[in-house]
């Protein structure tokens, strides 16, 4: 368990150091790695002594979650903004595009 907690702490510190320059893909990879470690920790049934000794270390890591959450929300907002721009552009293009068939013919009949 100590190895997993240490690995989680190191991964978190590395993630914090690189957070400013992380793109969405790298942040996703980081979160997947973190999730795997957390799942491994949850699979272990620690004794009461182990729980007490690792509680503060894990809480310190979890207390940094809002920082990573803000970065993920920033990426979400940017993606949402870009999608809105694409939808607006598509709507405007459809409004001005000529949807007429250039080969259609009209015949006038005399009455």
C-alpha positions in Angstrom: 0.0 0.0 0.0 2.9 2.3 0.8 4.2 1.9 -2.8 0.9 2.8 -4.3 0.4 5.9 -2.1 4.0 7.0 -2.9 3.3 6.5 -6.6 0.1 8.5 -6.3 1.9 11.3 -4.6 4.7 11.4 -7.2 2.2 11.3 -10.1 0.2 14.1 -8.5 3.4 16.3 -8.1 4.4 15.6 -11.7 0.9 16.5 -12.8 0.9 19.7 -10.9 4.3 20.7 -12.3 3.1 20.1 -15.9 -0.5 21.2 -15.5 0.0 24.7 -17.1 1.4 23.2 -20.3 -0.9 20.1 -20.4 -3.2 19.7 -23.3 -6.5 17.8 -22.9 -5.0 14.6 -24.2 -2.2 14.6 -21.6 -4.6 15.5 -18.8 -6.7 12.6 -19.8 -3.7 10.3 -19.7 -2.8 11.6 -16.3 -6.4 11.0 -15.0 -6.4 7.5 -16.3 -3.1 6.7 -14.6 -4.4 8.2 -11.4 -7.6 6.3 -11.7 -5.7 3.0 -12.0 -3.7 3.7 -8.9 -6.9 4.7 -7.0 -8.6 1.5 -8.1 -5.6 -0.5 -6.9 -5.8 1.3 -3.5 -9.5 0.6 -3.2 -8.9 -3.1 -4.0 -6.7 -3.4 -0.9 -8.3 -4.0 2.5 -6.0 -2.0 4.8 -5.8 -2.6 8.6 -6.9 0.2 10.9 -3.2 1.1 11.5 -2.6 1.4 7.7 -5.7 3.5 7.3 -4.5 5.9 10.0 -1.0 6.1 8.6 -2.0 6.8 5.0 -5.1 8.9 5.6 -3.2 12.2 5.8 -1.1 11.5 2.7 -4.1 10.5 0.6 -6.2 13.5 1.8 -3.3 15.7 0.8 -3.4 14.3 -2.7 -7.2 14.5 -2.9 -7.2 18.1 -1.7 -5.4 19.0 -5.0 -8.3 17.6 -7.1 -10.0 21.0 -7.5 -6.9 22.3 -9.3 -7.1 19.5 -11.8 -10.9 19.9 -12.0 -10.6 23.6 -12.9 -8.2 22.6 -15.8 -10.7 20.0 -17.1 -13.5 22.5 -16.9 -11.4 25.0 -18.8 -10.9 22.4 -21.6 -14.6 21.6 -21.5 -15.6 25.3 -21.9 -13.1 25.8 -24.7 -14.5 22.7 -26.5 -18.1 23.9 -26.0 -17.2 27.3 -27.3 -15.6 25.8 -30.4 -18.6 23.6 -31.0 -21.0 26.6 -30.7 -18.9 28.5 -33.3 -19.0 25.5 -35.7 -22.8 25.3 -35.3 -23.2 29.0 -35.9 -21.0 28.8 -39.0 -22.9 25.8 -40.3 -26.3 27.6 -39.7 -25.1 30.7 -41.5 -23.6 28.7 -44.4 -26.8 26.8 -44.8 -28.8 30.1 -44.9 -26.7 31.6 -47.7 -26.0 28.5 -49.7 -27.9 28.1 -52.9 -29.8 24.8 -52.5 -31.2 25.0 -56.0 -30.5 22.4 -58.6 -28.7 24.1 -61.5 -30.0 21.6 -64.1 -33.7 22.1 -63.4 -35.8 23.6 -66.2 -38.9 25.6 -66.1 -41.5 25.5 -68.8 -44.1 28.1 -69.3 -47.4 27.2 -70.8 -49.6 29.5 -72.7 -53.2 29.5 -71.7 
